[in-house]
């Protein structure tokens, strides 16, 4: 993983969970979720196609 990718992932995680924020729960610590691409769920997106989700919403 390149330095720019690590920085991007760190910045995205610092946003907090987007689901909790939309539900009005405020900022909660987030993990990085790689969005699937293509038809198969096993195809993980690159490190720039991610969203921040808390532990509960990530699982």
mmCIF file of the N, C-alpha and C atoms, coordinates in Angstrom:
data_MODEL
# 
_entry.id   MODEL 
# 
loop_
_atom_site.group_PDB 
_atom_site.id 
_atom_site.type_symbol 
_atom_site.label_atom_id 
_atom_site.label_alt_id 
_atom_site.label_comp_id 
_atom_site.label_asym_id 
_atom_site.label_entity_id 
_atom_site.label_seq_id 
_atom_site.pdbx_PDB_ins_code 
_atom_site.Cartn_x 
_atom_site.Cartn_y 
_atom_site.Cartn_z 
_atom_site.occupancy 
_atom_site.B_iso_or_equiv 
_atom_site.pdbx_formal_charge 
_atom_site.auth_seq_id 
_atom_site.auth_comp_id 
_atom_site.auth_asym_id 
_atom_site.auth_atom_id 
_atom_site.pdbx_PDB_model_num 
ATOM 1   N N  . UNK A 1 1  ? 0.849   -1.170  0.000   1.00 0.00 ? 1  UNK A N  1 
ATOM 2   C CA . UNK A 1 1  ? 0.000   0.000   0.000   1.00 0.00 ? 1  UNK A CA 1 
ATOM 3   C C  . UNK A 1 1  ? 0.897   1.236   0.000   1.00 0.00 ? 1  UNK A C  1 
ATOM 4   N N  . UNK A 1 2  ? 0.570   2.158   -0.864  1.00 0.00 ? 2  UNK A N  1 
ATOM 5   C CA . UNK A 1 2  ? 1.350   3.386   -0.962  1.00 0.00 ? 2  UNK A CA 1 
ATOM 6   C C  . UNK A 1 2  ? 0.957   4.381   0.127   1.00 0.00 ? 2  UNK A C  1 
ATOM 7   N N  . UNK A 1 3  ? 1.841   5.328   0.368   1.00 0.00 ? 3  UNK A N  1 
ATOM 8   C CA . UNK A 1 3  ? 1.608   6.341   1.403   1.00 0.00 ? 3  UNK A CA 1 
ATOM 9   C C  . UNK A 1 3  ? 0.320   7.113   1.131   1.00 0.00 ? 3  UNK A C  1 
ATOM 10  N N  . UNK A 1 4  ? 0.073   7.467   -0.122  1.00 0.00 ? 4  UNK A N  1 
ATOM 11  C CA . UNK A 1 4  ? -1.138  8.221   -0.473  1.00 0.00 ? 4  UNK A CA 1 
ATOM 12  C C  . UNK A 1 4  ? -2.396  7.412   -0.163  1.00 0.00 ? 4  UNK A C  1 
ATOM 13  N N  . UNK A 1 5  ? -2.346  6.112   -0.372  1.00 0.00 ? 5  UNK A N  1 
ATOM 14  C CA . UNK A 1 5  ? -3.495  5.255   -0.064  1.00 0.00 ? 5  UNK A CA 1 
ATOM 15  C C  . UNK A 1 5  ? -3.732  5.193   1.439   1.00 0.00 ? 5  UNK A C  1 
ATOM 16  N N  . UNK A 1 6  ? -2.671  5.047   2.216   1.00 0.00 ? 6  UNK A N  1 
ATOM 17  C CA . UNK A 1 6  ? -2.803  5.018   3.683   1.00 0.00 ? 6  UNK A CA 1 
ATOM 18  C C  . UNK A 1 6  ? -3.391  6.328   4.197   1.00 0.00 ? 6  UNK A C  1 
ATOM 19  N N  . UNK A 1 7  ? -2.934  7.446   3.650   1.00 0.00 ? 7  UNK A N  1 
ATOM 20  C CA . UNK A 1 7  ? -3.459  8.747   4.068   1.00 0.00 ? 7  UNK A CA 1 
ATOM 21  C C  . UNK A 1 7  ? -4.933  8.875   3.723   1.00 0.00 ? 7  UNK A C  1 
ATOM 22  N N  . UNK A 1 8  ? -5.308  8.426   2.530   1.00 0.00 ? 8  UNK A N  1 
ATOM 23  C CA . UNK A 1 8  ? -6.711  8.500   2.118   1.00 0.00 ? 8  UNK A CA 1 
ATOM 24  C C  . UNK A 1 8  ? -7.585  7.662   3.051   1.00 0.00 ? 8  UNK A C  1 
ATOM 25  N N  . UNK A 1 9  ? -7.173  6.436   3.343   1.00 0.00 ? 9  UNK A N  1 
ATOM 26  C CA . UNK A 1 9  ? -7.949  5.565   4.226   1.00 0.00 ? 9  UNK A CA 1 
ATOM 27  C C  . UNK A 1 9  ? -8.073  6.164   5.623   1.00 0.00 ? 9  UNK A C  1 
ATOM 28  N N  . UNK A 1 10 ? -7.021  6.774   6.099   1.00 0.00 ? 10 UNK A N  1 
ATOM 29  C CA . UNK A 1 10 ? -7.049  7.411   7.412   1.00 0.00 ? 10 UNK A CA 1 
ATOM 30  C C  . UNK A 1 10 ? -8.032  8.577   7.440   1.00 0.00 ? 10 UNK A C  1 
ATOM 31  N N  . UNK A 1 11 ? -8.024  9.364   6.386   1.00 0.00 ? 11 UNK A N  1 
ATOM 32  C CA . UNK A 1 11 ? -8.946  10.514  6.303   1.00 0.00 ? 11 UNK A CA 1 
ATOM 33  C C  . UNK A 1 11 ? -10.396 10.050  6.225   1.00 0.00 ? 11 UNK A C  1 
ATOM 34  N N  . UNK A 1 12 ? -10.651 9.015   5.454   1.00 0.00 ? 12 UNK A N  1 
ATOM 35  C CA . UNK A 1 12 ? -12.016 8.488   5.341   1.00 0.00 ? 12 UNK A CA 1 
ATOM 36  C C  . UNK A 1 12 ? -12.482 7.952   6.690   1.00 0.00 ? 12 UNK A C  1 
ATOM 37  N N  . UNK A 1 13 ? -11.649 7.190   7.378   1.00 0.00 ? 13 UNK A N  1 
ATOM 38  C CA . UNK A 1 13 ? -12.017 6.634   8.685   1.00 0.00 ? 13 UNK A CA 1 
ATOM 39  C C  . UNK A 1 13 ? -12.288 7.735   9.704   1.00 0.00 ? 13 UNK A C  1 
ATOM 40  N N  . UNK A 1 14 ? -11.560 8.843   9.596   1.00 0.00 ? 14 UNK A N  1 
ATOM 41  C CA . UNK A 1 14 ? -11.740 9.937   10.558  1.00 0.00 ? 14 UNK A CA 1 
ATOM 42  C C  . UNK A 1 14 ? -13.085 10.642  10.403  1.00 0.00 ? 14 UNK A C  1 
ATOM 43  N N  . UNK A 1 15 ? -13.792 10.396  9.317   1.00 0.00 ? 15 UNK A N  1 
ATOM 44  C CA . UNK A 1 15 ? -15.114 10.997  9.114   1.00 0.00 ? 15 UNK A CA 1 
ATOM 45  C C  . UNK A 1 15 ? -16.166 10.411  10.048  1.00 0.00 ? 15 UNK A C  1 
ATOM 46  N N  . UNK A 1 16 ? -15.939 9.207   10.534  1.00 0.00 ? 16 UNK A N  1 
ATOM 47  C CA . UNK A 1 16 ? -16.927 8.529   11.365  1.00 0.00 ? 16 UNK A CA 1 
ATOM 48  C C  . UNK A 1 16 ? -17.923 7.795   10.486  1.00 0.00 ? 16 UNK A C  1 
ATOM 49  N N  . UNK A 1 17 ? -18.718 6.951   11.095  1.00 0.00 ? 17 UNK A N  1 
ATOM 50  C CA . UNK A 1 17 ? -19.673 6.115   10.372  1.00 0.00 ? 17 UNK A CA 1 
ATOM 51  C C  . UNK A 1 17 ? -20.727 6.972   9.664   1.00 0.00 ? 17 UNK A C  1 
ATOM 52  N N  . UNK A 1 18 ? -20.882 6.759   8.373   1.00 0.00 ? 18 UNK A N  1 
ATOM 53  C CA . UNK A 1 18 ? -21.848 7.560   7.622   1.00 0.00 ? 18 UNK A CA 1 
ATOM 54  C C  . UNK A 1 18 ? -23.285 7.152   7.926   1.00 0.00 ? 18 UNK A C  1 
ATOM 55  N N  . UNK A 1 19 ? -23.512 5.900   8.296   1.00 0.00 ? 19 UNK A N  1 
ATOM 56  C CA . UNK A 1 19 ? -24.866 5.461   8.638   1.00 0.00 ? 19 UNK A CA 1 
ATOM 57  C C  . UNK A 1 19 ? -25.292 6.085   9.965   1.00 0.00 ? 19 UNK A C  1 
ATOM 58  N N  . UNK A 1 20 ? -24.418 6.016   10.965  1.00 0.00 ? 20 UNK A N  1 
ATOM 59  C CA . UNK A 1 20 ? -24.733 6.617   12.267  1.00 0.00 ? 20 UNK A CA 1 
ATOM 60  C C  . UNK A 1 20 ? -24.982 8.119   12.125  1.00 0.00 ? 20 UNK A C  1 
ATOM 61  N N  . UNK A 1 21 ? -24.171 8.767   11.310  1.00 0.00 ? 21 UNK A N  1 
ATOM 62  C CA . UNK A 1 21 ? -24.336 10.206  11.103  1.00 0.00 ? 21 UNK A CA 1 
ATOM 63  C C  . UNK A 1 21 ? -25.694 10.507  10.472  1.00 0.00 ? 21 UNK A C  1 
ATOM 64  N N  . UNK A 1 22 ? -26.085 9.719   9.468   1.00 0.00 ? 22 UNK A N  1 
ATOM 65  C CA . UNK A 1 22 ? -27.372 9.935   8.799   1.00 0.00 ? 22 UNK A CA 1 
ATOM 66  C C  . UNK A 1 22 ? -28.560 9.626   9.698   1.00 0.00 ? 22 UNK A C  1 
ATOM 67  N N  . UNK A 1 23 ? -28.365 8.742   10.675  1.00 0.00 ? 23 UNK A N  1 
ATOM 68  C CA . UNK A 1 23 ? -29.430 8.411   11.621  1.00 0.00 ? 23 UNK A CA 1 
ATOM 69  C C  . UNK A 1 23 ? -29.485 9.380   12.800  1.00 0.00 ? 23 UNK A C  1 
ATOM 70  N N  . UNK A 1 24 ? -28.574 10.334  12.844  1.00 0.00 ? 24 UNK A N  1 
ATOM 71  C CA . UNK A 1 24 ? -28.558 11.318  13.913  1.00 0.00 ? 24 UNK A CA 1 
ATOM 72  C C  . UNK A 1 24 ? -27.853 10.864  15.176  1.00 0.00 ? 24 UNK A C  1 
ATOM 73  N N  . UNK A 1 25 ? -27.036 9.824   15.097  1.00 0.00 ? 25 UNK A N  1 
ATOM 74  C CA . UNK A 1 25 ? -26.315 9.320   16.270  1.00 0.00 ? 25 UNK A CA 1 
ATOM 75  C C  . UNK A 1 25 ? -24.999 10.045  16.509  1.00 0.00 ? 25 UNK A C  1 
ATOM 76  N N  . UNK A 1 26 ? -24.674 11.004  15.669  1.00 0.00 ? 26 UNK A N  1 
ATOM 77  C CA . UNK A 1 26 ? -23.426 11.728  15.817  1.00 0.00 ? 26 UNK A CA 1 
ATOM 78  C C  . UNK A 1 26 ? -22.257 10.955  15.234  1.00 0.00 ? 26 UNK A C  1 
ATOM 79  N N  . UNK A 1 27 ? -21.071 11.385  15.599  1.00 0.00 ? 27 UNK A N  1 
ATOM 80  C CA . UNK A 1 27 ? -19.872 10.744  15.073  1.00 0.00 ? 27 UNK A CA 1 
ATOM 81  C C  . UNK A 1 27 ? -19.523 9.512   15.895  1.00 0.00 ? 27 UNK A C  1 
ATOM 82  N N  . UNK A 1 28 ? -19.286 8.411   15.223  1.00 0.00 ? 28 UNK A N  1 
ATOM 83  C CA . UNK A 1 28 ? -18.860 7.178   15.864  1.00 0.00 ? 28 UNK A CA 1 
ATOM 84  C C  . UNK A 1 28 ? -17.586 6.699   15.167  1.00 0.00 ? 28 UNK A C  1 
ATOM 85  N N  . UNK A 1 29 ? -16.696 6.033   15.892  1.00 0.00 ? 29 UNK A N  1 
ATOM 86  C CA . UNK A 1 29 ? -15.468 5.535   15.268  1.00 0.00 ? 29 UNK A CA 1 
ATOM 87  C C  . UNK A 1 29 ? -15.806 4.621   14.087  1.00 0.00 ? 29 UNK A C  1 
ATOM 88  N N  . UNK A 1 30 ? -14.998 4.702   13.046  1.00 0.00 ? 30 UNK A N  1 
ATOM 89  C CA . UNK A 1 30 ? -15.308 3.959   11.827  1.00 0.00 ? 30 UNK A CA 1 
ATOM 90  C C  . UNK A 1 30 ? -14.176 3.044   11.390  1.00 0.00 ? 30 UNK A C  1 
ATOM 91  N N  . UNK A 1 31 ? -14.578 1.987   10.712  1.00 0.00 ? 31 UNK A N  1 
ATOM 92  C CA . UNK A 1 31 ? -13.679 1.087   10.007  1.00 0.00 ? 31 UNK A CA 1 
ATOM 93  C C  . UNK A 1 31 ? -13.839 1.387   8.527   1.00 0.00 ? 31 UNK A C  1 
ATOM 94  N N  . UNK A 1 32 ? -12.916 0.926   7.740   1.00 0.00 ? 32 UNK A N  1 
ATOM 95  C CA . UNK A 1 32 ? -12.985 1.119   6.296   1.00 0.00 ? 32 UNK A CA 1 
ATOM 96  C C  . UNK A 1 32 ? -13.713 -0.061  5.665   1.00 0.00 ? 32 UNK A C  1 
ATOM 97  N N  . UNK A 1 33 ? -14.714 0.230   4.845   1.00 0.00 ? 33 UNK A N  1 
ATOM 98  C CA . UNK A 1 33 ? -15.420 -0.793  4.085   1.00 0.00 ? 33 UNK A CA 1 
ATOM 99  C C  . UNK A 1 33 ? -15.089 -0.604  2.616   1.00 0.00 ? 33 UNK A C  1 
ATOM 100 N N  . UNK A 1 34 ? -14.507 -1.630  1.995   1.00 0.00 ? 34 UNK A N  1 
ATOM 101 C CA . UNK A 1 34 ? -14.217 -1.597  0.568   1.00 0.00 ? 34 UNK A CA 1 
ATOM 102 C C  . UNK A 1 34 ? -15.484 -1.995  -0.178  1.00 0.00 ? 34 UNK A C  1 
ATOM 103 N N  . UNK A 1 35 ? -15.962 -1.135  -1.038  1.00 0.00 ? 35 UNK A N  1 
ATOM 104 C CA . UNK A 1 35 ? -17.169 -1.402  -1.807  1.00 0.00 ? 35 UNK A CA 1 
ATOM 105 C C  . UNK A 1 35 ? -16.868 -2.432  -2.888  1.00 0.00 ? 35 UNK A C  1 
ATOM 106 N N  . UNK A 1 36 ? -17.769 -3.384  -3.039  1.00 0.00 ? 36 UNK A N  1 
ATOM 107 C CA . UNK A 1 36 ? -17.602 -4.413  -4.064  1.00 0.00 ? 36 UNK A CA 1 
ATOM 108 C C  . UNK A 1 36 ? -17.793 -3.803  -5.435  1.00 0.00 ? 36 UNK A C  1 
ATOM 109 N N  . UNK A 1 37 ? -17.138 -4.398  -6.399  1.00 0.00 ? 37 UNK A N  1 
ATOM 110 C CA . UNK A 1 37 ? -17.315 -3.948  -7.774  1.00 0.00 ? 37 UNK A CA 1 
ATOM 111 C C  . UNK A 1 37 ? -17.565 -5.159  -8.652  1.00 0.00 ? 37 UNK A C  1 
ATOM 112 N N  . UNK A 1 38 ? -18.232 -4.959  -9.749  1.00 0.00 ? 38 UNK A N  1 
ATOM 113 C CA . UNK A 1 38 ? -18.536 -6.070  -10.639 1.00 0.00 ? 38 UNK A CA 1 
ATOM 114 C C  . UNK A 1 38 ? -19.716 -6.866  -10.133 1.00 0.00 ? 38 UNK A C  1 
ATOM 115 N N  . UNK A 1 39 ? -19.895 -8.045  -10.702 1.00 0.00 ? 39 UNK A N  1 
ATOM 116 C CA . UNK A 1 39 ? -21.053 -8.869  -10.351 1.00 0.00 ? 39 UNK A CA 1 
ATOM 117 C C  . UNK A 1 39 ? -20.790 -9.770  -9.153  1.00 0.00 ? 39 UNK A C  1 
ATOM 118 N N  . UNK A 1 40 ? -19.544 -10.139 -8.937  1.00 0.00 ? 40 UNK A N  1 
ATOM 119 C CA . UNK A 1 40 ? -19.229 -11.023 -7.811  1.00 0.00 ? 40 UNK A CA 1 
ATOM 120 C C  . UNK A 1 40 ? -18.903 -10.226 -6.565  1.00 0.00 ? 40 UNK A C  1 
ATOM 121 N N  . UNK A 1 41 ? -19.387 -10.670 -5.430  1.00 0.00 ? 41 UNK A N  1 
ATOM 122 C CA . UNK A 1 41 ? -19.130 -9.960  -4.176  1.00 0.00 ? 41 UNK A CA 1 
ATOM 123 C C  . UNK A 1 41 ? -17.690 -10.125 -3.719  1.00 0.00 ? 41 UNK A C  1 
ATOM 124 N N  . UNK A 1 42 ? -16.982 -11.089 -4.265  1.00 0.00 ? 42 UNK A N  1 
ATOM 125 C CA . UNK A 1 42 ? -15.616 -11.322 -3.829  1.00 0.00 ? 42 UNK A CA 1 
ATOM 126 C C  . UNK A 1 42 ? -14.609 -10.376 -4.489  1.00 0.00 ? 42 UNK A C  1 
ATOM 127 N N  . UNK A 1 43 ? -15.069 -9.526  -5.388  1.00 0.00 ? 43 UNK A N  1 
ATOM 128 C CA . UNK A 1 43 ? -14.176 -8.582  -6.055  1.00 0.00 ? 43 UNK A CA 1 
ATOM 129 C C  . UNK A 1 43 ? -14.128 -7.308  -5.222  1.00 0.00 ? 43 UNK A C  1 
ATOM 130 N N  . UNK A 1 44 ? -13.039 -7.133  -4.495  1.00 0.00 ? 44 UNK A N  1 
ATOM 131 C CA . UNK A 1 44 ? -12.909 -5.979  -3.608  1.00 0.00 ? 44 UNK A CA 1 
ATOM 132 C C  . UNK A 1 44 ? -12.428 -4.768  -4.389  1.00 0.00 ? 44 UNK A C  1 
ATOM 133 N N  . UNK A 1 45 ? -12.962 -3.619  -4.045  1.00 0.00 ? 45 UNK A N  1 
ATOM 134 C CA . UNK A 1 45 ? -12.566 -2.370  -4.686  1.00 0.00 ? 45 UNK A CA 1 
ATOM 135 C C  . UNK A 1 45 ? -11.172 -1.972  -4.238  1.00 0.00 ? 45 UNK A C  1 
ATOM 136 N N  . UNK A 1 46 ? -10.592 -1.036  -4.957  1.00 0.00 ? 46 UNK A N  1 
ATOM 137 C CA . UNK A 1 46 ? -9.287  -0.538  -4.564  1.00 0.00 ? 46 UNK A CA 1 
ATOM 138 C C  . UNK A 1 46 ? -9.419  0.350   -3.328  1.00 0.00 ? 46 UNK A C  1 
ATOM 139 N N  . UNK A 1 47 ? -8.315  0.879   -2.858  1.00 0.00 ? 47 UNK A N  1 
ATOM 140 C CA . UNK A 1 47 ? -8.311  1.653   -1.619  1.00 0.00 ? 47 UNK A CA 1 
ATOM 141 C C  . UNK A 1 47 ? -8.884  3.059   -1.764  1.00 0.00 ? 47 UNK A C  1 
ATOM 142 N N  . UNK A 1 48 ? -9.387  3.403   -2.923  1.00 0.00 ? 48 UNK A N  1 
ATOM 143 C CA . UNK A 1 48 ? -10.013 4.709   -3.114  1.00 0.00 ? 48 UNK A CA 1 
ATOM 144 C C  . UNK A 1 48 ? -11.528 4.601   -3.242  1.00 0.00 ? 48 UNK A C  1 
ATOM 145 N N  . UNK A 1 49 ? -12.057 3.400   -3.272  1.00 0.00 ? 49 UNK A N  1 
ATOM 146 C CA . UNK A 1 49 ? -13.506 3.188   -3.337  1.00 0.00 ? 49 UNK A CA 1 
ATOM 147 C C  . UNK A 1 49 ? -13.963 2.554   -2.029  1.00 0.00 ? 49 UNK A C  1 
ATOM 148 N N  . UNK A 1 50 ? -13.973 3.385   -0.998  1.00 0.00 ? 50 UNK A N  1 
ATOM 149 C CA . UNK A 1 50 ? -14.267 2.927   0.354   1.00 0.00 ? 50 UNK A CA 1 
ATOM 150 C C  . UNK A 1 50 ? -15.251 3.890   1.026   1.00 0.00 ? 50 UNK A C  1 
ATOM 151 N N  . UNK A 1 51 ? -15.919 3.391   2.061   1.00 0.00 ? 51 UNK A N  1 
ATOM 152 C CA . UNK A 1 51 ? -16.783 4.229   2.889   1.00 0.00 ? 51 UNK A CA 1 
ATOM 153 C C  . UNK A 1 51 ? -16.482 3.927   4.355   1.00 0.00 ? 51 UNK A C  1 
ATOM 154 N N  . UNK A 1 52 ? -16.714 4.901   5.240   1.00 0.00 ? 52 UNK A N  1 
ATOM 155 C CA . UNK A 1 52 ? -16.480 4.661   6.664   1.00 0.00 ? 52 UNK A CA 1 
ATOM 156 C C  . UNK A 1 52 ? -17.739 4.117   7.338   1.00 0.00 ? 52 UNK A C  1 
ATOM 157 N N  . UNK A 1 53 ? -17.605 2.985   8.033   1.00 0.00 ? 53 UNK A N  1 
ATOM 158 C CA . UNK A 1 53 ? -18.711 2.376   8.765   1.00 0.00 ? 53 UNK A CA 1 
ATOM 159 C C  . UNK A 1 53 ? -18.224 1.969   10.153  1.00 0.00 ? 53 UNK A C  1 
ATOM 160 N N  . UNK A 1 54 ? -19.100 2.098   11.156  1.00 0.00 ? 54 UNK A N  1 
ATOM 161 C CA . UNK A 1 54 ? -18.750 1.640   12.500  1.00 0.00 ? 54 UNK A CA 1 
ATOM 162 C C  . UNK A 1 54 ? -18.765 0.103   12.511  1.00 0.00 ? 54 UNK A C  1 
ATOM 163 N N  . UNK A 1 55 ? -18.309 -0.463  13.606  1.00 0.00 ? 55 UNK A N  1 
ATOM 164 C CA . UNK A 1 55 ? -18.242 -1.918  13.740  1.00 0.00 ? 55 UNK A CA 1 
ATOM 165 C C  . UNK A 1 55 ? -19.604 -2.560  13.498  1.00 0.00 ? 55 UNK A C  1 
ATOM 166 N N  . UNK A 1 56 ? -20.646 -2.015  14.072  1.00 0.00 ? 56 UNK A N  1 
ATOM 167 C CA . UNK A 1 56 ? -21.984 -2.600  13.951  1.00 0.00 ? 56 UNK A CA 1 
ATOM 168 C C  . UNK A 1 56 ? -22.485 -2.553  12.502  1.00 0.00 ? 56 UNK A C  1 
ATOM 169 N N  . UNK A 1 57 ? -22.363 -1.424  11.851  1.00 0.00 ? 57 UNK A N  1 
ATOM 170 C CA . UNK A 1 57 ? -22.850 -1.294  10.483  1.00 0.00 ? 57 UNK A CA 1 
ATOM 171 C C  . UNK A 1 57 ? -21.945 -1.981  9.470   1.00 0.00 ? 57 UNK A C  1 
ATOM 172 N N  . UNK A 1 58 ? -20.693 -2.178  9.813   1.00 0.00 ? 58 UNK A N  1 
ATOM 173 C CA . UNK A 1 58 ? -19.781 -2.851  8.913   1.00 0.00 ? 58 UNK A CA 1 
ATOM 174 C C  . UNK A 1 58 ? -20.057 -4.350  8.862   1.00 0.00 ? 58 UNK A C  1 
ATOM 175 N N  . UNK A 1 59 ? -20.603 -4.881  9.943   1.00 0.00 ? 59 UNK A N  1 
ATOM 176 C CA . UNK A 1 59 ? -20.880 -6.317  9.983   1.00 0.00 ? 59 UNK A CA 1 
ATOM 177 C C  . UNK A 1 59 ? -22.337 -6.526  9.803   1.00 0.00 ? 59 UNK A C  1 
# 
